């Protein structure tokens, strides 16, 4: 066990933040910590990291256990360069390397070589230090630094770049890179996917999946949680509950748990009502009074089940266009943007169209110009070249991820009322109530709001606008998991046209019907959602690889002295080799799919087995039978997948 926290409590004055939170992280375990904004997740991590005091409970950690903690938006503050800061992680190894160089110089000194005893001591010390240097990864230092920096998006940065010149998001990414290089026994990460583009996110997931230590992560990225964690700990109503499985499994288990508890509660309530009715009717009858008294005593002694609490109050809203647009909504032709005449364009020749009712996602790496392109569409920036044409009766509204369109001096109420002065205060308050602003909350200054609260204010304005064309820049940023699901439901029901930027792959999968991939030379078009896009990219990469192999073969054939005699055998050999490589790629791909499926199914089986140990299941014959049936079915499928994996792995 790397870390165990039991009954942790924390209050600010009379306000409870945490009330008996318990959590444990084992070696190599991946735990996701979830809950709505304000539930106390970041506070809990700070307590575990020793950066905040707590009022009650106990934390157990062995002295040998090392912890790496990344605070939310915890940027690296340093006056060093990138390379210097990364090398500082390996200070003991660098000192050992300097010592080895000195020892080598001493060993090569002919004067010292004359002293046989000292010379033997030098050789022995050199051997010991050399083994220690090798065993602790001294020869992999530079490779590890390059690999992690490249994976975290710093591959194009000069090693001597001063950290002080980086943006806030870049400093946070660099802080994460530094922690990964330190390789502590336990990684505690608070929203590590903030500021990451999809390519970096994918690299980080793969890195963390093979990380040798334990991981405790707070994240609102559902795709990330599904790929990484095997346990979810939920903080809700100041208390914690543990679920086996990834995020999707947690949602299923939580819903099933609530349904089961509600059934038990309703069953007991029916029994109580029957017993009370019997007592009321029979207590005064001489022939039945003893039975009635017995039941009354049973009622008094009964361990009553409390009614299970439902979901926390969540935002409730919809986007309803005031009127319908024409069929042709947007036409973008050869749009380019350069920040000055002498500079190379950020991107060029961007062309695409949108028709009424379409939903398209704009994706690409950080810095490619996605937000800049949206600014060209909304008219807040003029493109250097090309045209943007909007169709008939198109009413646009734009969601800015930085919330720069909110006035920090306004209260929440004033922010909406100033834009919609014709609406009654009661109507404004009702709208804000739907976005979880009630009572005195509406009198808070915008400047005092959290990121999630500002996002809800911006969405409330978006809802009142009545636009039939929504342009959204990272709409799920700052929103907790529940709010993201509410937003998705509202956008799915939206009858207008939607164009959005997002790094939230779960959101991309749920919403996107088309993917527009922005690159310096224009836009690539893909039908479908994010998974469809990644599958198509893999297919295109495989085709490109085949074409490269064919081109290499042609070059090789051209260099042969007697091409006529070798032509048939070369062609035959090439086709056989090409087919073999294709089959090997397919085999490797299927092996990967099976390994992911087996891991997921094992998690599901573990979840079912854990549920079967719960009193509400093993005391309910029907529920137990259903669980046993599911378990049998899943174990049969697991056996079949194992057989296929063993067959493929043995080829």
C-alpha positions in Angstrom: 0.0 0.0 0.0 1.5 3.3 -1.1 -0.9 5.6 0.6 -4.0 5.3 2.9 -6.2 8.0 4.2 -9.0 7.3 6.7 -11.8 9.5 7.8 -10.3 12.8 6.6 -12.3 15.9 7.7 -11.8 19.5 6.7 -13.9 22.6 7.5 -13.7 26.3 6.9 -15.5 27.9 9.9 -18.9 26.2 10.0 -18.7 25.0 6.4 -17.8 21.3 6.0 -15.6 20.6 3.0 -14.7 17.0 3.7 -16.5 14.8 6.2 -14.9 11.4 6.6 -13.1 10.9 3.3 -11.2 7.6 2.9 -9.0 6.4 0.1 -6.2 4.0 -0.5 -3.8 3.6 -3.4 -1.9 0.4 -3.9 1.3 -0.2 -5.9 0.7 0.2 -9.7 -3.0 1.1 -9.0 -4.6 3.9 -11.0 -7.3 5.8 -9.1 -9.5 8.5 -10.5 -10.9 11.0 -8.0 -14.2 12.5 -9.3 -16.9 14.9 -8.1 -18.6 18.1 -9.0 -16.7 21.4 -8.9 -16.5 22.5 -5.3 -16.7 18.9 -3.9 -13.3 19.2 -2.3 -11.1 17.1 -4.7 -8.2 19.6 -5.0 -8.4 20.3 -1.2 -8.1 16.6 -0.6 -5.1 16.2 -2.9 -3.4 19.2 -1.1 -4.0 17.5 2.2 -2.5 14.2 1.0 0.5 16.1 -0.5 1.1 17.7 2.9 0.4 21.2 1.6 -2.7 21.8 3.7 -3.7 20.9 7.2 -6.8 18.7 8.1 -9.1 18.6 11.1 -9.5 14.9 11.6 -8.7 11.5 10.3 -5.4 9.7 9.6 -3.0 9.5 6.7 -0.6 6.5 6.4 2.5 6.5 4.1 5.7 4.7 4.5 8.9 6.8 4.8 10.3 5.2 1.7 7.3 6.2 -0.5 8.0 9.2 -2.8 5.2 11.4 -4.0 5.0 13.7 -7.0 2.2 16.2 -6.8 1.0 18.4 -9.7 -1.4 21.1 -8.5 -4.1 22.4 -10.9 -2.4 25.0 -13.1 0.7 24.5 -11.0 3.2 26.1 -13.4 6.9 25.6 -13.0 8.5 28.8 -11.6 12.3 28.8 -12.3 15.0 31.1 -13.5 16.7 28.1 -15.3 16.5 27.0 -18.9 14.3 24.0 -19.9 17.4 21.7 -20.2 18.9 22.9 -16.9 15.6 22.3 -15.0 15.2 18.8 -16.5 18.8 17.9 -15.7 18.3 19.0 -12.1 16.0 16.0 -11.6 19.1 13.8 -12.1 21.5 15.7 -9.8 22.8 12.6 -8.0 23.5 10.9 -11.4 25.2 14.0 -12.7 27.4 14.1 -9.6 28.2 10.5 -10.0 29.1 11.0 -13.7 31.4 13.8 -12.7 33.0 11.5 -10.1 33.4 8.8 -12.8 35.2 11.2 -15.1 37.5 12.2 -12.3 38.2 8.6 -11.4 39.0 7.8 -15.1 41.5 10.7 -15.1 43.0 9.4 -11.8 43.3 5.9 -13.2 45.0 7.1 -16.3 47.6 9.1 -14.2 50.9 7.2 -14.4 52.0 8.6 -11.1 49.0 7.2 -9.2 49.4 3.9 -11.1 52.7 3.4 -9.3 50.9 3.1 -5.9 49.5 -0.4 -6.3 47.2 -0.3 -3.3 45.7 3.1 -4.1 45.4 2.1 -7.8 43.4 -1.0 -6.7 41.1 1.1 -4.5 40.5 3.5 -7.5 39.6 0.6 -9.7 37.3 -0.9 -7.1 35.6 2.5 -6.4 35.2 3.1 -10.2 33.6 -0.3 -10.6 31.1 0.3 -7.8 30.2 3.8 -8.9 29.9 2.7 -12.5 27.5 -0.1 -11.6 25.4 2.3 -9.5 25.4 4.9 -12.3 24.2 2.2 -14.8 21.6 0.7 -12.4 20.0 4.1 -11.7 19.6 4.9 -15.4 22.6 7.2 -15.9 23.1 6.2 -19.5 19.4 6.9 -20.3 19.2 10.4 -18.8 19.4 12.4 -22.0 17.2 9.9 -23.9 14.5 10.1 -21.1 14.6 13.9 -21.1 14.3 14.2 -24.9 11.5 11.6 -24.9 9.4 13.2 -22.2 9.9 16.8 -23.5 9.0 15.7 -27.0 5.9 13.8 -25.7 4.8 16.9 -23.7 5.0 19.2 -26.7 8.4 20.7 -26.2 10.2 18.9 -29.0 10.6 22.1 -31.1 11.8 24.2 -28.2 15.5 25.0 -27.9 17.1 23.4 -24.8 18.3 26.8 -23.7 14.9 28.4 -23.7 14.4 30.3 -20.4 11.4 28.9 -18.4 10.5 32.5 -17.4 9.6 33.2 -21.1 7.0 30.4 -21.3 3.2 30.9 -21.0 1.2 29.7 -18.0 0.0 26.6 -19.8 3.5 25.8 -21.0 4.9 26.1 -17.5 2.2 23.7 -16.2 3.1 21.2 -19.0 6.8 21.5 -18.1 6.0 21.0 -14.4 4.3 17.7 -15.4 7.3 16.7 -17.5 9.6 17.3 -14.6 7.4 15.1 -12.3 7.4 12.3 -14.9 11.2 12.4 -15.1 11.4 12.2 -11.2 9.3 9.0 -11.5 8.0 9.0 -7.8 6.3 5.9 -6.3 3.0 7.8 -6.4 1.9 10.4 -8.9 -0.9 12.7 -7.7 -2.1 14.8 -10.6 -4.8 17.5 -10.4 -6.3 18.1 -13.9 -3.1 17.1 -15.8 -4.9 17.2 -19.1 -5.5 21.0 -19.0 -3.5 22.8 -21.7 -2.8 19.6 -23.6 -3.8 19.0 -27.3 -5.0 15.7 -28.5 -1.6 14.4 -29.6 0.0 15.2 -26.2 -3.0 13.8 -24.4 -2.6 10.5 -26.2 1.1 10.4 -25.5 0.5 11.1 -21.8 -2.2 8.4 -21.5 0.2 5.8 -23.1 3.0 6.9 -20.8 0.9 6.7 -17.6 -0.6 3.4 -18.6 2.8 1.8 -18.5 4.0 3.9 -15.5 5.6 1.6 -12.9 4.2 3.4 -9.8 0.7 4.2 -8.5 -1.4 7.1 -9.8 -4.1 9.2 -8.2 -5.6 11.7 -10.6 -8.3 14.3 -10.6 -9.8 14.8 -14.0 -12.9 15.9 -15.9 -11.7 14.2 -19.0 -13.9 11.1 -19.3 -11.9 9.6 -22.2 -8.7 10.0 -20.2 -10.3 8.3 -17.2 -11.7 5.5 -19.2 -8.3 4.7 -20.8 -6.3 5.1 -17.6 -7.9 4.3 -14.3 -9.1 1.0 -12.8 -10.7 2.5 -9.7 -13.0 5.5 -9.2 -13.3 7.3 -5.8 -16.3 9.8 -5.9 -16.5 12.7 -3.4 -20.2 13.7 -3.1 -22.0 15.5 -0.3 -18.6 15.8 1.6 -18.2 11.9 1.7 -16.4 9.4 -0.5 -17.4 6.1 -2.2 -15.2 3.7 -4.1 -16.1 1.9 -7.3 -14.1 -0.7 -9.2 -13.6 0.0 -12.9 -13.1 3.0 -15.1 -15.3 6.1 -15.5 -17.9 4.4 -17.7 -18.1 1.5 -15.4 -18.5 3.8 -12.4 -21.5 5.5 -14.1 -23.1 2.1 -14.6 -22.4 0.9 -11.0 -23.6 4.1 -9.5 -26.9 4.0 -11.4 -27.4 0.3 -10.5 -26.6 0.9 -6.9 -29.1 3.7 -6.6 -31.8 1.6 -8.3 -31.1 -1.3 -6.0 -31.2 0.8 -2.9 -34.4 2.5 -4.0 -36.0 -0.9 -4.5 -35.0 -2.0 -1.1 -36.3 1.2 0.4 -39.6 0.9 -1.4 -39.9 -2.8 -0.5 -39.4 -1.9 3.2 -41.8 1.0 3.1 -44.5 -1.3 1.6 -43.8 -3.8 4.5 -44.0 -1.0 7.1 -47.3 0.2 5.7 -48.8 -3.3 5.8 -47.6 -3.8 9.4 -48.9 -0.4 10.5 -52.3 -1.1 8.8 -52.5 -4.4 10.6 -51.6 -2.9 14.0 -54.2 -0.1 13.5 -57.0 -2.5 12.6 -56.3 -5.2 15.1 -54.8 -3.6 18.3 -58.2 -3.2 19.9 -59.6 -6.7 19.1 -59.2 -9.2 21.9 -58.5 -12.1 19.5 -55.8 -10.3 17.5 -54.3 -7.8 20.0 -51.3 -10.0 20.8 -50.3 -10.3 17.2 -50.8 -6.6 16.7 -48.6 -5.8 19.7 -46.0 -8.2 18.4 -45.9 -6.4 15.0 -45.8 -3.0 16.7 -42.7 -4.1 18.6 -41.2 -5.4 15.4 -41.8 -2.0 13.8 -40.1 -0.3 16.7 -37.0 -2.5 16.5 -36.8 -2.4 12.7 -33.6 -1.1 11.2 -35.1 1.3 8.8 -33.5 2.0 5.4 -33.1 5.7 4.6 -34.4 6.9 1.3 -31.4 7.0 -1.0 -30.4 10.5 -2.1 -30.7 11.1 -5.8 -28.3 13.0 -8.0 -27.1 16.4 -7.0 -28.9 19.3 -8.5 -27.6 19.9 -12.0 -27.8 22.7 -14.5 -30.8 22.5 -16.9 -30.9 24.3 -20.2 -31.6 24.0 -23.9 -30.6 26.0 -27.0 -33.6 27.0 -29.0 -33.2 29.0 -32.3 -35.5 32.0 -32.7 -35.9 31.0 -36.4 -34.5 28.6 -39.0 -31.5 29.5 -41.2 -31.3 28.9 -44.9 -29.9 25.5 -46.1 -26.5 27.0 -47.0 -25.1 28.3 -43.7 -21.3 28.9 -44.2 -18.9 28.9 -47.1 -15.1 29.4 -46.3 -12.8 29.7 -49.4 -9.0 29.7 -49.3 -8.7 31.6 -46.0 -5.2 32.4 -44.9 -3.9 34.2 -41.8 -0.5 35.8 -41.3 0.3 38.2 -38.4 2.2 40.6 -40.7 3.1 40.8 -44.4 6.7 39.5 -44.0 5.7 36.6 -41.7 4.9 33.1 -43.0 1.1 32.4 -42.7 -0.1 30.6 -39.6 -2.3 28.6 -42.0 -3.4 29.0 -45.6 -6.0 27.8 -48.1 -8.6 26.8 -45.6 -11.8 25.8 -47.3 -15.0 24.1 -46.1 -18.8 24.5 -46.1 -21.5 24.0 -43.5 -25.2 23.2 -44.2 -28.1 23.7 -41.9 -28.2 21.1 -39.0 -24.6 19.9 -39.4 -22.3 19.5 -36.5 -18.5 19.8 -37.2 -15.5 19.7 -35.0 -12.4 21.7 -35.7 -9.3 20.0 -34.3 -5.5 20.4 -34.5 -2.4 20.8 -32.3 -2.0 23.8 -29.9 -0.8 26.9 -31.7 -2.0 25.8 -35.2 -4.6 28.7 -35.3 -8.0 27.1 -34.5 -9.2 30.0 -32.3 -7.8 32.4 -34.8 -9.8 30.8 -37.6 -13.0 31.1 -35.5 -12.3 34.8 -35.0 -12.2 35.1 -38.8 -15.6 33.4 -39.0 -17.1 35.7 -36.3 -15.6 38.9 -37.9 -13.4 39.8 -34.9 -10.4 39.2 -37.2 -9.9 39.8 -40.9 -8.2 37.0 -42.8 -5.0 37.9 -44.8 -6.6 36.2 -47.8 -9.7 34.3 -48.8 -13.4 34.8 -48.1 -16.0 33.9 -45.4 -19.6 34.0 -46.6 -22.6 33.4 -44.4 -25.9 32.2 -45.8 -29.4 33.7 -45.4 -31.1 34.2 -42.0 -28.0 32.9 -40.1 -28.0 34.2 -36.5 -24.5 33.5 -34.9 -23.4 33.3 -31.4 -19.8 32.6 -30.2 -18.6 31.0 -27.0 -15.1 32.2 -26.1 -13.0 29.8 -24.0 -11.2 32.7 -22.3 -14.6 34.3 -21.3 -13.2 37.7 -22.5 -16.8 38.8 -23.4 -17.8 38.8 -19.7 -17.6 42.1 -17.8 -15.7 41.4 -14.6 -17.2 44.5 -12.9 -20.8 43.2 -13.3 -22.7 41.0 -10.9 -24.0 37.7 -12.4 -27.5 39.2 -12.5 -26.2 42.4 -14.2 -24.2 40.4 -16.8 -27.4 38.9 -18.2 -29.7 41.8 -17.6 -27.4 44.3 -19.3 -27.5 42.3 -22.5 -31.2 41.4 -22.2 -32.7 44.6 -20.6 -36.2 43.8 -21.9 -36.5 40.6 -19.8 -38.1 40.8 -16.3 -35.9 40.2 -13.3 -37.9 37.1 -12.5 -37.1 35.6 -15.9 -33.4 36.4 -15.6 -33.3 34.8 -12.1 -35.1 31.7 -13.4 -32.5 31.3 -16.2 -29.7 31.7 -13.8 -31.3 29.2 -11.4 -31.3 26.7 -14.3 -27.5 27.3 -14.3 -27.2 26.8 -10.5 -27.1 30.4 -9.5 -29.7 31.0 -6.8 -30.3 33.4 -4.0 -27.3 35.6 -3.2 -25.2 33.8 -5.9 -26.6 36.1 -8.5 -25.1 39.1 -6.7 -21.5 37.8 -7.0 -19.1 39.8 -9.1 -18.0 38.1 -12.3 -14.4 38.7 -11.3 -14.9 36.6 -8.1 -16.3 33.6 -10.0 -14.4 30.3 -10.5 -13.7 29.1 -14.1 -16.7 26.7 -14.0 -19.0 29.5 -12.7 -17.9 31.9 -15.5 -18.5 29.1 -18.0 -22.1 28.7 -16.7 -22.7 32.4 -17.0 -21.4 32.4 -20.6 -23.7 29.4 -21.4 -26.7 31.2 -19.9 -26.1 34.1 -22.2 -25.7 31.7 -25.1 -29.0 30.1 -24.3 -30.9 33.4 -24.3 -29.4 34.5 -27.6 -31.6 32.2 -29.6 -28.9 31.7 -32.3 -29.3 29.1 -35.1 -25.5 28.9 -35.6 -23.3 28.2 -32.6 -19.5 28.6 -32.7 -18.0 27.1 -29.5 -14.3 27.3 -28.5 -13.5 24.6 -26.0 -17.0 24.6 -24.4 -16.2 21.9 -21.9 -13.2 23.6 -20.3 -13.8 24.4 -16.6 -17.0 22.3 -16.6 -17.3 19.4 -14.2 -18.4 15.9 -15.4 -22.1 16.5 -14.7 -22.2 19.9 -16.4 -20.4 18.4 -19.5 -23.1 15.8 -19.8 -25.9 18.4 -19.4 -24.2 20.5 -22.2 -24.0 17.5 -24.4 -27.6 16.7 -24.0 -28.6 20.3 -24.8 -26.4 20.4 -27.9 -27.7 17.1 -29.2 -31.2 18.5 -29.1 -30.1 21.8 -30.7 -31.8 22.1 -34.1 -29.4 24.6 -35.6 -25.8 24.3 -37.0 -22.8 23.7 -34.7 -19.1 24.3 -35.2 -16.8 23.7 -32.2 -13.2 23.3 -31.1 -12.5 20.7 -28.4 -9.7 18.6 -27.0 -12.3 16.6 -25.1 -12.4 13.3 -27.0 -15.4 12.0 -25.2 -17.3 15.2 -26.2 -15.9 14.8 -29.8 -17.1 11.2 -30.0 -20.6 12.2 -28.7 -21.1 15.3 -30.8 -19.1 15.4 -34.0 -20.6 14.3 -37.3 -17.6 15.7 -39.3 -14.0 16.4 -38.2 -12.1 19.3 -39.8 -8.4 18.8 -39.1 -6.5 22.2 -39.4 -2.9 22.2 -40.5 -0.6 24.9 -42.0 -1.6 24.0 -45.5 -5.4 24.0 -45.1 -8.0 21.5 -43.7 -8.4 17.8 -44.0 -12.0 16.5 -44.0 -13.2 13.3 -42.2 -16.7 12.0 -41.8 -17.8 10.7 -38.4 -16.6 11.3 -34.8 -13.2 11.2 -33.1 -12.9 7.4 -33.2 -13.8 7.3 -36.9 -11.2 10.0 -37.5 -8.4 8.1 -35.7 -9.3 4.9 -37.5 -9.2 6.7 -40.9 -5.8 8.2 -40.0 -4.5 4.8 -39.2 -5.7 3.5 -42.5 -4.1 6.4 -44.4 -0.8 5.9 -42.5 -0.8 2.2 -43.5 -1.5 3.1 -47.2 1.3 5.7 -47.0 3.6 3.0 -45.6 2.7 0.6 -48.4 3.4 3.3 -51.0 6.8 4.1 -49.4 7.7 0.4 -49.5 6.7 0.2 -53.1 8.7 3.3 -54.0 11.7 1.8 -52.2 11.4 -1.4 -54.1 11.2 0.5 -57.4 14.4 2.3 -56.5 16.1 -0.9 -55.6 15.0 -2.6 -58.8 16.3 0.4 -60.9 19.7 -0.1 -59.4 19.9 -3.8 -60.3 22.2 -4.7 -63.2 19.8 -7.2 -64.9 16.2 -6.1 -64.3 14.7 -8.3 -67.0 15.8 -11.6 -65.4 14.9 -10.5 -61.9 11.6 -8.8 -62.8 9.2 -11.6 -62.2 10.8 -12.9 -59.1 11.1 -9.4 -57.6 7.5 -8.6 -58.3 6.4 -11.9 -56.8 8.7 -11.4 -53.8 7.4 -7.8 -53.3 3.8 -8.9 -53.4 4.4 -11.7 -50.9 6.4 -9.4 -48.7 3.7 -6.7 -48.9 1.0 -9.2 -48.0 3.1 -10.6 -45.1 3.6 -7.1 -43.7 -0.1 -6.3 -44.1 -1.0 -9.5 -42.3 1.5 -8.8 -39.5 0.1 -5.3 -39.0 -3.4 -6.7 -38.8 -2.2 -9.3 -36.4 -0.6 -6.7 -34.1 -3.6 -4.5 -34.4 -5.9 -7.3 -33.4 -3.6 -8.3 -30.5 -3.8 -4.7 -29.2 -7.6 -4.7 -29.5 -7.8 -8.1 -27.7 -5.5 -6.9 -24.9 -7.7 -3.7 -24.4 -10.9 -5.8 -24.5 -9.5 -8.4 -22.1 -8.4 -5.7 -19.6 -11.8 -4.0 -19.8 -13.7 -7.3 -19.4 -11.5 -8.3 -16.4 -12.4 -5.0 -14.8 -16.1 -5.6 -15.5 -15.9 -9.1 -14.0 -14.1 -7.7 -10.9 -16.9 -5.1 -10.6 -19.6 -7.7 -10.7 -17.8 -9.9 -8.2 -17.4 -6.9 -5.9 -21.1 -6.1 -6.2 -22.0 -9.7 -5.3 -20.3 -9.2 -1.9 -22.6 -6.2 -1.2 -25.5 -7.0 1.2 -28.1 -5.5 -1.1 -27.1 -8.0 -3.8 -26.4 -11.3 -1.9 -29.5 -10.9 0.2 -31.6 -10.4 -2.9 -32.0 -13.8 -4.6 -33.2 -12.3 -8.0 -30.3 -9.7 -8.1 -27.8 -12.4 -7.2 -29.1 -14.7 -10.0 -28.8 -11.9 -12.5 -25.2 -11.1 -11.4 -24.3 -14.8 -11.6 -25.7 -14.9 -15.1 -23.8 -11.8 -16.2 -20.6 -13.3 -14.6 -21.0 -16.6 -16.5 -21.6 -14.8 -19.8 -18.6 -12.5 -19.4 -16.2 -15.3 -18.2 -17.2 -17.3 -21.3 -16.4 -14.3 -23.5 -13.1 -13.8 -21.7 -12.1 -17.4 -22.2 -12.8 -17.0 -26.0 -10.8 -13.8 -26.2 -7.9 -15.5 -24.3 -7.9 -18.4 -26.8 -7.8 -16.0 -29.7 -5.0 -14.0 -28.1 -2.9 -17.1 -27.4 -3.4 -18.3 -31.0 -2.4 -14.9 -32.5 0.5 -14.4 -30.0 1.9 -17.8 -30.9 2.0 -17.1 -34.7 
